[in-house]
Amino acid sequence: MVKQRFPEAEDRMFNRVFICMKCGGRKKGDLIKVRAGKVKCRKCKSKQLRPIHKEHK
């Protein structure tokens, strides 16, 4: 059974949230800045970030 999610919670958890490809750290930022390489991971200083998945695979 899937729980209902509120739109406010969806935005807070998934909107503008990116995951580091090296260490798995989370970072909030704008998509344009992430694609331009201006946003770095807090932990490992990597610029390789991906959007967070909304569903578990």
C-alpha positions in Angstrom: 0.0 0.0 0.0 1.4 3.4 -1.0 1.0 6.3 1.4 -0.4 9.6 0.2 2.1 12.3 0.1 1.3 16.0 0.5 2.5 18.4 -2.2 4.4 20.5 0.3 6.3 17.4 1.5 7.1 16.3 -2.1 8.6 19.8 -2.8 10.6 19.7 0.3 12.0 16.2 -0.2 12.5 16.1 -4.0 12.5 19.6 -5.5 16.0 21.0 -6.1 17.6 18.1 -4.2 20.7 16.5 -5.7 22.9 13.5 -4.7 26.6 13.3 -5.1 27.8 10.5 -7.4 30.9 9.8 -5.3 29.9 10.0 -1.6 26.1 10.1 -1.6 25.8 13.4 0.1 22.7 15.6 -0.4 22.7 19.1 -1.6 20.0 21.6 -2.5 20.6 23.9 -5.5 19.3 25.2 -8.8 19.3 22.8 -11.8 20.9 25.4 -14.0 23.8 25.9 -11.6 24.3 22.2 -11.1 24.5 21.6 -14.8 26.9 24.4 -15.2 29.2 22.8 -12.6 28.9 25.7 -10.1 27.6 23.6 -7.2 29.9 21.3 -5.3 29.3 18.6 -2.7 29.8 19.6 0.9 31.6 16.5 1.9 34.0 15.6 -1.0 33.9 18.8 -3.1 32.9 16.8 -6.2 30.9 18.5 -9.0 29.2 15.3 -10.1 25.6 15.6 -8.9 22.5 13.8 -10.0 18.8 14.5 -9.2 17.3 12.5 -6.4 15.0 9.5 -7.4 11.4 9.9 -6.3 10.8 6.2 -6.2 12.9 3.3 -4.9 13.9 0.9 -7.5 
